[in-house]
Amino acid sequence: GWSIYAPRKNLIAHQYRPGRMGLPKFWGSVGRLYGRPQMNNKIQGKVIKRLKNLAGYPDATVESIQKDNIAYVLTDMEYYGVGK
């Protein structure tokens, strides 16, 4: 059987609001903040490189990331990795 726990009161919640309500989302507001509309796509690519390196993808080795001049995405990997 299953033992399911549900608190009687919500202590933490996140309210998602659809885009049709006109409220800004992270992916739309980052570019506006820095005055570069497509900036989030550039950030995404770098973040994906870091995640691929963490997962061990052969196309995201330390050497290939350094060759792309984005070695800073590997900062603090020993602290913020997948664990031991």
Secondary structure, 3 states (H helix, E strand, C coil): CCCCCCCCCCCCCCCCCCHHHCCCCHHHHHHHHHCCCCHHHHHHHHHHHHHHHHHCCHHHCHHHHHHCCCHHHHCCCCCCCCCC
